[in-house]
Amino acid sequence: MKGLRVLELSEALNVDSIDILAVCTILKIKATSRLSILSFEECKKITDYYEINN
């Protein structure tokens, strides 16, 4: 498996997939829908962003 879908990561982090997509835009990660696949490295960046900003 290459990574997680935006939808799966949003469920794991308990946030809306739209919020994950917004964070992807901030971090310049190419994800266009909740079905976009994120690499594990991208998932870590997003998770780290939530840890720092929450």
Secondary structure, 3 states (H helix, E strand, C coil): CCEEEHHHHHHHHCCCHHHHHHHHHHCCCCCCCCCCEEEHHHHHHHHHHHHHHC
